[in-house]
């Protein structure tokens, strides 16, 4: 393995460890025929994402987490969607 390949693999592994799904370890279960990744007490109050497989639910959870965090930052800054 060349040095560049080694460092690319190390970088990819580090990025994987920073994913919200990996860091937060949400519960994963089947809900109405879909896999659900849930962080929090329930789907309404927590962050939840669904997928046809556990892997898809995990990737969708990462996206949902980042969207929720972005919305919270916007609310704290007092920015409205139209201005």
N, C-alpha and C positions, 0 to 999 in steps of 0.2 A: 504494500500500500504506500502510495506517495504521501508526502507530508501534507500537501494541499487536500487530498482526499480525507486524511485523518482529521484535519481541522474542520473541514466541512461537516464530517460526521459528529464531531464534538459540538459544533454550533447547533446542528439540528437537534441533538439530544438536549442541549440546554434550552432551546426554544420549546421543546415538548414539555419540559418540566415547568415551564412558566404558564402553561395553559390553565385557564380558570378551572376546567374540569379536573385536571390533575391536582392542583393546589387545594381546591375546596372539597373534593371528594363527595359530590352529591349522591344521594340515594338513587339507585337505578332499579326500575321495576317495570312490569308490564301494566299498562292502564288502557283498558278498552281496545286491546289488540295492538297497541303501539308501545314501544319502549319509551319510558319517561326517565329523565334525569332531573331530580328535584333537589334544590338547596333551600331549606326552610321548612316550616311546619306544614304548609299546604300549597297547592298550586296557585291559589289566588294571591297569597301574600309573599310567597317566595319567588325564586327564579326557577322556571321549569321549561324544559324543551323535550320534544318528541322526535322519534324517528322509527323507521322500519327495522332498525337493528340497534344494539347498544352503541355501536360506533357512531352511527348517524345521530343518535340522541346526544352523544357526547359532543360532537362537533356543533350541533345545533345549540347545545347548552353554552358552549364558548361564545357563540354569536349572541345569544340572548343575554348572557351576563354582560358583555361589552355594551350592548344596546342599553341595558338598564343603568349601568354605570354612567353612560353618556347622558341619558335623560336626567339623572340625578345631578350631574354637574351643571347642566343647562338650568335646571330649576334653582339651584343654589346661586347661580350667577344672575338670576332674575331675567333671563333672556326669554322672550316669547318667540314662537315659531315664525311669526310674521314681522318681526322687528327687533 
